[in-house]
Amino acid sequence: MISRSLDQLDKEAVSNTGNQTIAGIKTFTSSPIVPVPTADTQAANKAYADTKQANLGFTPVQQGGGAGQGVNKVYIGWSGSRLKAQVDSTDMGNIVFDANLNAAVGTATAGLGAGAVGSYGFFAATAGVISFGGTLAGSNLRPAGIGSTGTPANNRGLTNLHMQNTAQTGTWRCMGYSYYYVDSEGGTSATTSLWLRIS
């Protein structure tokens, strides 16, 4: 029979008072009750933790967790002149506010190349009738302009449609009214209209 001294048993027991170092994982079936912590390494109770947000003086914003949102790390900071955003290591650029919206839109619009998505152009369609708001493939559009011959002063001048034989790319929305007609003798009639590239 193995006997253990009272001194040994006392060393192995968890005492109600005094300092002890306890090793291993201890699982509690009920939550332990601890006082308000006063040192960095002490456990915090719920009442203490609940006061921390109130002590911030503002309501924190939760990052992620919303519909369609990932768990990426989002950075928002001041560049010295503009508020910027970054997702993980990807720079998303400046955040646009009311104060600089007009300038941002103007700069973006001015920077569009001819025929780019979001750009406008005067074109003549080479297919059918397209009403206001209708769409057409760029392959059926040609840059166009209107000129006149004769004597405009007495309202007897002739209006001519001039087209550049350069097909466009993408999809365009008609911002006016456009038609293209071929008569029985092979003659064509067409109009020019304002178009917006949408894709």
KOLPA-185928 format. One record per residue (C-alpha): residue in one letter; residue number from 1; x, y, z. Coordinates in steps of 0.25 Angstrom, whole numbers. Layout:
// residues N
<pt><resn>A</resn><resi>NUM</resi><x>X</x><y>Y</y><z>Z</z></pt>
...
***
This chain:
// residues 199
<pt><resn>M</resn><resi>1</resi><x>0</x><y>0</y><z>0</z></pt>
<pt><resn>I</resn><resi>2</resi><x>5</x><y>13</y><z>-4</z></pt>
<pt><resn>S</resn><resi>3</resi><x>4</x><y>24</y><z>7</z></pt>
<pt><resn>R</resn><resi>4</resi><x>5</x><y>39</y><z>4</z></pt>
<pt><resn>S</resn><resi>5</resi><x>9</x><y>49</y><z>15</z></pt>
<pt><resn>L</resn><resi>6</resi><x>0</x><y>60</y><z>19</z></pt>
<pt><resn>D</resn><resi>7</resi><x>10</x><y>70</y><z>15</z></pt>
<pt><resn>Q</resn><resi>8</resi><x>10</x><y>64</y><z>1</z></pt>
<pt><resn>L</resn><resi>9</resi><x>-5</x><y>64</y><z>0</z></pt>
<pt><resn>D</resn><resi>10</resi><x>-5</x><y>78</y><z>4</z></pt>
<pt><resn>K</resn><resi>11</resi><x>5</x><y>82</y><z>-7</z></pt>
<pt><resn>E</resn><resi>12</resi><x>-4</x><y>76</y><z>-17</z></pt>
<pt><resn>A</resn><resi>13</resi><x>-17</x><y>82</y><z>-13</z></pt>
<pt><resn>V</resn><resi>14</resi><x>-23</x><y>95</y><z>-17</z></pt>
<pt><resn>S</resn><resi>15</resi><x>-24</x><y>104</y><z>-5</z></pt>
<pt><resn>N</resn><resi>16</resi><x>-34</x><y>115</y><z>-2</z></pt>
<pt><resn>T</resn><resi>17</resi><x>-23</x><y>125</y><z>1</z></pt>
<pt><resn>G</resn><resi>18</resi><x>-9</x><y>128</y><z>-2</z></pt>
<pt><resn>N</resn><resi>19</resi><x>-1</x><y>128</y><z>-15</z></pt>
<pt><resn>Q</resn><resi>20</resi><x>0</x><y>115</y><z>-24</z></pt>
<pt><resn>T</resn><resi>21</resi><x>4</x><y>112</y><z>-38</z></pt>
<pt><resn>I</resn><resi>22</resi><x>-5</x><y>102</y><z>-44</z></pt>
<pt><resn>A</resn><resi>23</resi><x>-1</x><y>94</y><z>-57</z></pt>
<pt><resn>G</resn><resi>24</resi><x>-9</x><y>87</y><z>-67</z></pt>
<pt><resn>I</resn><resi>25</resi><x>-23</x><y>90</y><z>-73</z></pt>
<pt><resn>K</resn><resi>26</resi><x>-34</x><y>92</y><z>-63</z></pt>
<pt><resn>T</resn><resi>27</resi><x>-49</x><y>92</y><z>-69</z></pt>
<pt><resn>F</resn><resi>28</resi><x>-59</x><y>99</y><z>-61</z></pt>
<pt><resn>T</resn><resi>29</resi><x>-74</x><y>94</y><z>-62</z></pt>
<pt><resn>S</resn><resi>30</resi><x>-78</x><y>108</y><z>-56</z></pt>
<pt><resn>S</resn><resi>31</resi><x>-72</x><y>121</y><z>-59</z></pt>
<pt><resn>P</resn><resi>32</resi><x>-62</x><y>125</y><z>-48</z></pt>
<pt><resn>I</resn><resi>33</resi><x>-65</x><y>138</y><z>-41</z></pt>
<pt><resn>V</resn><resi>34</resi><x>-53</x><y>148</y><z>-41</z></pt>
<pt><resn>P</resn><resi>35</resi><x>-52</x><y>162</y><z>-35</z></pt>
<pt><resn>V</resn><resi>36</resi><x>-49</x><y>175</y><z>-44</z></pt>
<pt><resn>P</resn><resi>37</resi><x>-35</x><y>173</y><z>-49</z></pt>
<pt><resn>T</resn><resi>38</resi><x>-24</x><y>183</y><z>-44</z></pt>
<pt><resn>A</resn><resi>39</resi><x>-12</x><y>177</y><z>-52</z></pt>
<pt><resn>D</resn><resi>40</resi><x>-9</x><y>174</y><z>-66</z></pt>
<pt><resn>T</resn><resi>41</resi><x>-8</x><y>159</y><z>-64</z></pt>
<pt><resn>Q</resn><resi>42</resi><x>-21</x><y>157</y><z>-56</z></pt>
<pt><resn>A</resn><resi>43</resi><x>-34</x><y>152</y><z>-61</z></pt>
<pt><resn>A</resn><resi>44</resi><x>-45</x><y>162</y><z>-65</z></pt>
<pt><resn>N</resn><resi>45</resi><x>-60</x><y>159</y><z>-61</z></pt>
<pt><resn>K</resn><resi>46</resi><x>-72</x><y>162</y><z>-70</z></pt>
<pt><resn>A</resn><resi>47</resi><x>-75</x><y>175</y><z>-62</z></pt>
<pt><resn>Y</resn><resi>48</resi><x>-61</x><y>181</y><z>-65</z></pt>
<pt><resn>A</resn><resi>49</resi><x>-61</x><y>177</y><z>-79</z></pt>
<pt><resn>D</resn><resi>50</resi><x>-75</x><y>183</y><z>-82</z></pt>
<pt><resn>T</resn><resi>51</resi><x>-70</x><y>197</y><z>-77</z></pt>
<pt><resn>K</resn><resi>52</resi><x>-59</x><y>197</y><z>-88</z></pt>
<pt><resn>Q</resn><resi>53</resi><x>-67</x><y>201</y><z>-100</z></pt>
<pt><resn>A</resn><resi>54</resi><x>-74</x><y>212</y><z>-92</z></pt>
<pt><resn>N</resn><resi>55</resi><x>-60</x><y>217</y><z>-87</z></pt>
<pt><resn>L</resn><resi>56</resi><x>-56</x><y>219</y><z>-102</z></pt>
<pt><resn>G</resn><resi>57</resi><x>-66</x><y>231</y><z>-104</z></pt>
<pt><resn>F</resn><resi>58</resi><x>-71</x><y>226</y><z>-117</z></pt>
<pt><resn>T</resn><resi>59</resi><x>-77</x><y>214</y><z>-124</z></pt>
<pt><resn>P</resn><resi>60</resi><x>-67</x><y>205</y><z>-131</z></pt>
<pt><resn>V</resn><resi>61</resi><x>-70</x><y>201</y><z>-145</z></pt>
<pt><resn>Q</resn><resi>62</resi><x>-70</x><y>186</y><z>-148</z></pt>
<pt><resn>Q</resn><resi>63</resi><x>-61</x><y>181</y><z>-160</z></pt>
<pt><resn>G</resn><resi>64</resi><x>-67</x><y>171</y><z>-168</z></pt>
<pt><resn>G</resn><resi>65</resi><x>-78</x><y>161</y><z>-165</z></pt>
<pt><resn>G</resn><resi>66</resi><x>-89</x><y>168</y><z>-173</z></pt>
<pt><resn>A</resn><resi>67</resi><x>-96</x><y>162</y><z>-186</z></pt>
<pt><resn>G</resn><resi>68</resi><x>-86</x><y>159</y><z>-197</z></pt>
<pt><resn>Q</resn><resi>69</resi><x>-74</x><y>164</y><z>-188</z></pt>
<pt><resn>G</resn><resi>70</resi><x>-61</x><y>156</y><z>-186</z></pt>
<pt><resn>V</resn><resi>71</resi><x>-51</x><y>156</y><z>-175</z></pt>
<pt><resn>N</resn><resi>72</resi><x>-41</x><y>165</y><z>-181</z></pt>
<pt><resn>K</resn><resi>73</resi><x>-34</x><y>175</y><z>-173</z></pt>
<pt><resn>V</resn><resi>74</resi><x>-38</x><y>189</y><z>-177</z></pt>
<pt><resn>Y</resn><resi>75</resi><x>-30</x><y>202</y><z>-175</z></pt>
<pt><resn>I</resn><resi>76</resi><x>-35</x><y>216</y><z>-175</z></pt>
<pt><resn>G</resn><resi>77</resi><x>-25</x><y>227</y><z>-173</z></pt>
<pt><resn>W</resn><resi>78</resi><x>-22</x><y>242</y><z>-176</z></pt>
<pt><resn>S</resn><resi>79</resi><x>-12</x><y>244</y><z>-187</z></pt>
<pt><resn>G</resn><resi>80</resi><x>-10</x><y>259</y><z>-184</z></pt>
<pt><resn>S</resn><resi>81</resi><x>-20</x><y>264</y><z>-193</z></pt>
<pt><resn>R</resn><resi>82</resi><x>-30</x><y>253</y><z>-196</z></pt>
<pt><resn>L</resn><resi>83</resi><x>-36</x><y>241</y><z>-188</z></pt>
<pt><resn>K</resn><resi>84</resi><x>-31</x><y>228</y><z>-194</z></pt>
<pt><resn>A</resn><resi>85</resi><x>-35</x><y>213</y><z>-193</z></pt>
<pt><resn>Q</resn><resi>86</resi><x>-27</x><y>200</y><z>-194</z></pt>
<pt><resn>V</resn><resi>87</resi><x>-32</x><y>186</y><z>-194</z></pt>
<pt><resn>D</resn><resi>88</resi><x>-21</x><y>176</y><z>-189</z></pt>
<pt><resn>S</resn><resi>89</resi><x>-9</x><y>181</y><z>-198</z></pt>
<pt><resn>T</resn><resi>90</resi><x>-18</x><y>187</y><z>-209</z></pt>
<pt><resn>D</resn><resi>91</resi><x>-19</x><y>202</y><z>-210</z></pt>
<pt><resn>M</resn><resi>92</resi><x>-33</x><y>206</y><z>-213</z></pt>
<pt><resn>G</resn><resi>93</resi><x>-30</x><y>221</y><z>-215</z></pt>
<pt><resn>N</resn><resi>94</resi><x>-37</x><y>233</y><z>-210</z></pt>
<pt><resn>I</resn><resi>95</resi><x>-51</x><y>233</y><z>-204</z></pt>
<pt><resn>V</resn><resi>96</resi><x>-60</x><y>243</y><z>-211</z></pt>
<pt><resn>F</resn><resi>97</resi><x>-68</x><y>252</y><z>-203</z></pt>
<pt><resn>D</resn><resi>98</resi><x>-78</x><y>263</y><z>-206</z></pt>
<pt><resn>A</resn><resi>99</resi><x>-67</x><y>274</y><z>-205</z></pt>
<pt><resn>N</resn><resi>100</resi><x>-59</x><y>268</y><z>-216</z></pt>
<pt><resn>L</resn><resi>101</resi><x>-69</x><y>260</y><z>-224</z></pt>
<pt><resn>N</resn><resi>102</resi><x>-71</x><y>270</y><z>-236</z></pt>
<pt><resn>A</resn><resi>103</resi><x>-56</x><y>271</y><z>-237</z></pt>
<pt><resn>A</resn><resi>104</resi><x>-54</x><y>256</y><z>-237</z></pt>
<pt><resn>V</resn><resi>105</resi><x>-65</x><y>253</y><z>-247</z></pt>
<pt><resn>G</resn><resi>106</resi><x>-60</x><y>264</y><z>-256</z></pt>
<pt><resn>T</resn><resi>107</resi><x>-46</x><y>259</y><z>-256</z></pt>
<pt><resn>A</resn><resi>108</resi><x>-50</x><y>244</y><z>-259</z></pt>
<pt><resn>T</resn><resi>109</resi><x>-59</x><y>249</y><z>-270</z></pt>
<pt><resn>A</resn><resi>110</resi><x>-48</x><y>258</y><z>-276</z></pt>
<pt><resn>G</resn><resi>111</resi><x>-39</x><y>246</y><z>-276</z></pt>
<pt><resn>L</resn><resi>112</resi><x>-48</x><y>237</y><z>-284</z></pt>
<pt><resn>G</resn><resi>113</resi><x>-42</x><y>233</y><z>-297</z></pt>
<pt><resn>A</resn><resi>114</resi><x>-51</x><y>234</y><z>-310</z></pt>
<pt><resn>G</resn><resi>115</resi><x>-59</x><y>221</y><z>-310</z></pt>
<pt><resn>A</resn><resi>116</resi><x>-57</x><y>217</y><z>-296</z></pt>
<pt><resn>V</resn><resi>117</resi><x>-68</x><y>212</y><z>-286</z></pt>
<pt><resn>G</resn><resi>118</resi><x>-75</x><y>224</y><z>-281</z></pt>
<pt><resn>S</resn><resi>119</resi><x>-72</x><y>233</y><z>-293</z></pt>
<pt><resn>Y</resn><resi>120</resi><x>-81</x><y>239</y><z>-303</z></pt>
<pt><resn>G</resn><resi>121</resi><x>-81</x><y>241</y><z>-318</z></pt>
<pt><resn>F</resn><resi>122</resi><x>-89</x><y>245</y><z>-330</z></pt>
<pt><resn>F</resn><resi>123</resi><x>-91</x><y>233</y><z>-339</z></pt>
<pt><resn>A</resn><resi>124</resi><x>-99</x><y>228</y><z>-350</z></pt>
<pt><resn>A</resn><resi>125</resi><x>-105</x><y>214</y><z>-349</z></pt>
<pt><resn>T</resn><resi>126</resi><x>-104</x><y>204</y><z>-360</z></pt>
<pt><resn>A</resn><resi>127</resi><x>-116</x><y>195</y><z>-355</z></pt>
<pt><resn>G</resn><resi>128</resi><x>-130</x><y>198</y><z>-353</z></pt>
<pt><resn>V</resn><resi>129</resi><x>-138</x><y>208</y><z>-345</z></pt>
<pt><resn>I</resn><resi>130</resi><x>-133</x><y>210</y><z>-331</z></pt>
<pt><resn>S</resn><resi>131</resi><x>-142</x><y>218</y><z>-321</z></pt>
<pt><resn>F</resn><resi>132</resi><x>-137</x><y>227</y><z>-310</z></pt>
<pt><resn>G</resn><resi>133</resi><x>-131</x><y>217</y><z>-299</z></pt>
<pt><resn>G</resn><resi>134</resi><x>-129</x><y>206</y><z>-309</z></pt>
<pt><resn>T</resn><resi>135</resi><x>-116</x><y>199</y><z>-310</z></pt>
<pt><resn>L</resn><resi>136</resi><x>-107</x><y>194</y><z>-321</z></pt>
<pt><resn>A</resn><resi>137</resi><x>-94</x><y>187</y><z>-324</z></pt>
<pt><resn>G</resn><resi>138</resi><x>-83</x><y>197</y><z>-327</z></pt>
<pt><resn>S</resn><resi>139</resi><x>-80</x><y>189</y><z>-340</z></pt>
<pt><resn>N</resn><resi>140</resi><x>-92</x><y>196</y><z>-345</z></pt>
<pt><resn>L</resn><resi>141</resi><x>-88</x><y>210</y><z>-342</z></pt>
<pt><resn>R</resn><resi>142</resi><x>-80</x><y>219</y><z>-350</z></pt>
<pt><resn>P</resn><resi>143</resi><x>-75</x><y>233</y><z>-346</z></pt>
<pt><resn>A</resn><resi>144</resi><x>-83</x><y>243</y><z>-353</z></pt>
<pt><resn>G</resn><resi>145</resi><x>-86</x><y>258</y><z>-355</z></pt>
<pt><resn>I</resn><resi>146</resi><x>-96</x><y>267</y><z>-362</z></pt>
<pt><resn>G</resn><resi>147</resi><x>-92</x><y>277</y><z>-373</z></pt>
<pt><resn>S</resn><resi>148</resi><x>-100</x><y>286</y><z>-383</z></pt>
<pt><resn>T</resn><resi>149</resi><x>-99</x><y>290</y><z>-397</z></pt>
<pt><resn>G</resn><resi>150</resi><x>-106</x><y>301</y><z>-405</z></pt>
<pt><resn>T</resn><resi>151</resi><x>-111</x><y>314</y><z>-399</z></pt>
<pt><resn>P</resn><resi>152</resi><x>-115</x><y>312</y><z>-384</z></pt>
<pt><resn>A</resn><resi>153</resi><x>-119</x><y>327</y><z>-384</z></pt>
<pt><resn>N</resn><resi>154</resi><x>-131</x><y>325</y><z>-392</z></pt>
<pt><resn>N</resn><resi>155</resi><x>-134</x><y>311</y><z>-385</z></pt>
<pt><resn>R</resn><resi>156</resi><x>-131</x><y>304</y><z>-398</z></pt>
<pt><resn>G</resn><resi>157</resi><x>-118</x><y>297</y><z>-394</z></pt>
<pt><resn>L</resn><resi>158</resi><x>-117</x><y>282</y><z>-394</z></pt>
<pt><resn>T</resn><resi>159</resi><x>-113</x><y>274</y><z>-382</z></pt>
<pt><resn>N</resn><resi>160</resi><x>-103</x><y>263</y><z>-384</z></pt>
<pt><resn>L</resn><resi>161</resi><x>-99</x><y>252</y><z>-374</z></pt>
<pt><resn>H</resn><resi>162</resi><x>-84</x><y>250</y><z>-374</z></pt>
<pt><resn>M</resn><resi>163</resi><x>-79</x><y>237</y><z>-368</z></pt>
<pt><resn>Q</resn><resi>164</resi><x>-65</x><y>231</y><z>-365</z></pt>
<pt><resn>N</resn><resi>165</resi><x>-64</x><y>217</y><z>-368</z></pt>
<pt><resn>T</resn><resi>166</resi><x>-59</x><y>213</y><z>-354</z></pt>
<pt><resn>A</resn><resi>167</resi><x>-67</x><y>202</y><z>-347</z></pt>
<pt><resn>Q</resn><resi>168</resi><x>-68</x><y>204</y><z>-332</z></pt>
<pt><resn>T</resn><resi>169</resi><x>-66</x><y>193</y><z>-321</z></pt>
<pt><resn>G</resn><resi>170</resi><x>-75</x><y>190</y><z>-309</z></pt>
<pt><resn>T</resn><resi>171</resi><x>-89</x><y>193</y><z>-306</z></pt>
<pt><resn>W</resn><resi>172</resi><x>-96</x><y>207</y><z>-308</z></pt>
<pt><resn>R</resn><resi>173</resi><x>-109</x><y>213</y><z>-303</z></pt>
<pt><resn>C</resn><resi>174</resi><x>-116</x><y>223</y><z>-312</z></pt>
<pt><resn>M</resn><resi>175</resi><x>-118</x><y>236</y><z>-306</z></pt>
<pt><resn>G</resn><resi>176</resi><x>-127</x><y>241</y><z>-317</z></pt>
<pt><resn>Y</resn><resi>177</resi><x>-133</x><y>235</y><z>-329</z></pt>
<pt><resn>S</resn><resi>178</resi><x>-127</x><y>227</y><z>-340</z></pt>
<pt><resn>Y</resn><resi>179</resi><x>-131</x><y>220</y><z>-353</z></pt>
<pt><resn>Y</resn><resi>180</resi><x>-124</x><y>214</y><z>-365</z></pt>
<pt><resn>Y</resn><resi>181</resi><x>-132</x><y>211</y><z>-377</z></pt>
<pt><resn>V</resn><resi>182</resi><x>-129</x><y>205</y><z>-391</z></pt>
<pt><resn>D</resn><resi>183</resi><x>-139</x><y>207</y><z>-402</z></pt>
<pt><resn>S</resn><resi>184</resi><x>-143</x><y>198</y><z>-414</z></pt>
<pt><resn>E</resn><resi>185</resi><x>-132</x><y>205</y><z>-422</z></pt>
<pt><resn>G</resn><resi>186</resi><x>-121</x><y>203</y><z>-412</z></pt>
<pt><resn>G</resn><resi>187</resi><x>-121</x><y>217</y><z>-407</z></pt>
<pt><resn>T</resn><resi>188</resi><x>-119</x><y>219</y><z>-393</z></pt>
<pt><resn>S</resn><resi>189</resi><x>-125</x><y>229</y><z>-382</z></pt>
<pt><resn>A</resn><resi>190</resi><x>-119</x><y>230</y><z>-369</z></pt>
<pt><resn>T</resn><resi>191</resi><x>-118</x><y>240</y><z>-357</z></pt>
<pt><resn>T</resn><resi>192</resi><x>-107</x><y>243</y><z>-347</z></pt>
<pt><resn>S</resn><resi>193</resi><x>-110</x><y>243</y><z>-332</z></pt>
<pt><resn>L</resn><resi>194</resi><x>-103</x><y>244</y><z>-319</z></pt>
<pt><resn>W</resn><resi>195</resi><x>-99</x><y>230</y><z>-313</z></pt>
<pt><resn>L</resn><resi>196</resi><x>-93</x><y>226</y><z>-299</z></pt>
<pt><resn>R</resn><resi>197</resi><x>-84</x><y>214</y><z>-298</z></pt>
<pt><resn>I</resn><resi>198</resi><x>-89</x><y>205</y><z>-287</z></pt>
<pt><resn>S</resn><resi>199</resi><x>-80</x><y>193</y><z>-288</z></pt>
***
